[in-house]
């Protein structure tokens, strides 16, 4: 009513008509906002995320993969266009696993790159492998390792063998670095092998 000329004030039919139009305009504005939200990955609904995943041949498992991870994976897939610089690789990996959850050991003379990640879910590990394999140049040998941080307490009366084998979750390429404080008379392991189940 405030947008109409004053001649329409206090007319019941005009009040009812403008109330109806206001509801329709609010619904139209909400629909427009939904359409705008669907244009961007971080605000899109799960239905639109699923459609975008199909375009990249991604088979998402909504029971094990969160919607936030699926959105980040799509952003990574869209942003991995060649040529890729080392800084861009860092940005992509940070987007995928988070800053500080990984490290890179680059040997330029040998053309080798070792990426060490904290062990996480199988879907995240699979996406890390896929992404790095796609974006690193072919002349660089790619190695990916998973790390598990753990503390190992050995009682003083226990004598361990020369080889210890641990069977953790189904995670590939796990490397463990250990340090030990030995007491007199204890023989500690000289080789530790971690084998996926």
C-alpha positions in Angstrom: 0.0 0.0 0.0 2.9 2.4 0.7 3.8 2.3 -3.0 0.4 3.2 -4.2 -1.1 6.7 -4.6 -2.9 8.1 -1.5 -6.3 7.7 -3.3 -6.2 4.0 -2.6 -5.9 4.4 1.2 -8.6 2.8 3.3 -10.1 0.8 0.5 -10.6 -2.8 1.7 -10.2 -4.4 -1.7 -6.9 -2.7 -2.3 -5.6 -3.8 1.1 -6.5 -7.4 0.4 -5.1 -7.3 -3.1 -1.8 -5.8 -1.9 -1.5 -8.3 0.9 -1.9 -11.1 -1.6 0.6 -9.6 -4.0 3.1 -9.0 -1.1 2.9 -12.8 -0.2 3.6 -13.7 -3.9 6.5 -11.2 -4.1 8.0 -12.6 -0.9 7.7 -16.1 -2.4 9.3 -14.9 -5.6 12.1 -13.3 -3.7 12.7 -16.5 -1.7 12.8 -18.5 -5.0 15.2 -16.0 -6.5 17.5 -16.4 -3.4 17.4 -20.2 -3.8 18.4 -20.0 -7.5 21.3 -17.7 -6.5 22.4 -20.1 -3.8 22.4 -23.0 -6.2 24.9 -21.2 -8.4 27.7 -21.6 -5.8 29.0 -24.8 -4.5 29.3 -23.7 -0.9 25.6 -22.7 -0.7 24.1 -25.3 -3.1 21.7 -28.0 -1.9 22.6 -31.6 -1.8 20.5 -32.3 -4.9 22.6 -29.8 -6.9 25.8 -31.1 -5.4 24.9 -34.5 -6.5 24.3 -33.2 -10.1 27.6 -31.5 -10.1 29.3 -34.7 -8.8 27.8 -36.6 -11.7 29.4 -34.1 -14.1 32.8 -35.0 -12.7 32.1 -38.8 -12.5 32.3 -38.7 -8.7 30.4 -41.5 -6.9 29.7 -40.0 -3.5 28.7 -42.0 -0.5 26.5 -39.8 1.6 26.7 -42.3 4.6 30.4 -41.8 5.0 31.1 -38.5 3.3 29.9 -35.2 4.8 28.3 -32.6 2.6 31.1 -30.2 3.6 33.7 -32.6 2.3 31.8 -33.2 -0.9 31.6 -29.5 -1.5 35.4 -29.1 -0.9 36.1 -32.0 -3.2 34.1 -30.3 -6.0 35.9 -27.0 -5.5 39.2 -28.9 -5.8 38.1 -30.6 -8.9 37.1 -27.4 -10.5 40.3 -25.5 -9.5 42.8 -28.1 -10.8 43.4 -26.8 -14.3 46.9 -26.9 -15.7 49.5 -25.5 -15.5 49.8 -25.8 -11.7 52.5 -24.0 -9.6 53.7 -25.3 -6.3 51.8 -22.6 -4.5 48.6 -23.7 -6.3 49.3 -27.3 -5.3 49.5 -26.1 -1.6 46.3 -24.2 -2.0 44.5 -27.2 -3.4 45.8 -29.6 -0.7 44.9 -27.1 2.0 41.4 -26.8 0.6 41.1 -30.6 0.6 42.6 -31.6 4.0 43.1 -28.3 5.9 46.1 -26.3 6.7 48.7 -28.0 8.9 47.4 -31.5 8.3 50.1 -32.4 5.8 53.7 -31.7 4.8 55.6 -31.8 1.5 59.2 -33.0 1.0 60.2 -31.8 -2.4 63.6 -33.0 -3.9 64.1 -30.9 -7.0 67.4 -32.6 -7.9 65.8 -36.1 -8.0 62.4 -34.8 -9.2 60.6 -36.5 -6.3 57.8 -35.2 -4.2 56.8 -36.9 -0.9 53.5 -35.8 0.6 52.8 -36.9 4.2 49.2 -36.7 5.4 47.5 -37.5 8.7 45.6 -40.7 8.3 41.9 -40.1 7.9 38.8 -41.7 6.3 39.2 -43.8 3.1 37.2 -41.4 1.0 39.5 -38.4 1.9 42.6 -40.6 1.3 41.3 -41.7 -2.1 40.6 -38.1 -3.1 44.1 -37.0 -2.0 45.6 -39.7 -4.2 43.4 -38.9 -7.2 44.0 -35.1 -6.9 47.8 -35.3 -6.5 48.1 -37.8 -9.3 46.2 -35.5 -11.6 47.9 -32.2 -10.8 51.6 -33.0 -10.4 53.7 -32.9 -13.6 54.7 -36.3 -15.0 58.4 -35.6 -14.6 58.0 -35.6 -10.8 57.9 -39.0 -9.0 54.9 -38.8 -6.6 55.0 -40.6 -3.2 52.2 -40.3 -0.7 52.5 -41.5 2.9 50.0 -41.5 5.8 51.1 -40.9 9.3 49.6 -42.1 12.6 50.7 -40.4 15.8 50.7 -42.8 18.7 52.5 -43.5 21.9 53.9 -47.0 22.6 54.5 -48.0 26.2 56.5 -51.2 26.8 56.6 -52.5 30.3 60.1 -53.2 31.8 59.6 -56.9 32.0 58.5 -57.4 28.4 61.0 -58.4 25.8 60.0 -57.8 22.2 61.2 -59.4 19.1 63.2 -58.0 16.3 60.0 -57.3 14.2 56.6 -55.9 15.3 53.6 -56.0 13.0 50.6 -53.8 13.5 47.3 -54.2 11.6 45.4 -50.9 11.5 42.4 -49.7 9.5 42.4 -50.1 5.7 44.9 -47.3 4.9 47.6 -47.6 2.3 51.2 -46.5 2.5 51.5 -45.8 6.2 54.9 -45.0 7.4 55.7 -44.7 11.1 58.6 -42.9 12.7 59.3 -43.9 16.3 61.5 -42.8 19.1 62.0 -44.8 22.3 63.4 -44.4 25.8 65.0 -47.7 26.7 65.7 -49.0 30.2 68.6 -51.3 31.0 67.9 -55.0 30.1 65.1 -54.3 27.5 65.4 -55.3 23.9 63.3 -53.1 21.7 62.0 -53.6 18.1 64.4 -52.9 15.3 61.7 -53.1 12.6 58.1 -51.9 12.7 55.8 -52.9 9.8 52.2 -51.6 9.5 50.1 -53.6 7.2 46.6 -52.6 6.1 43.7 -55.0 6.8 
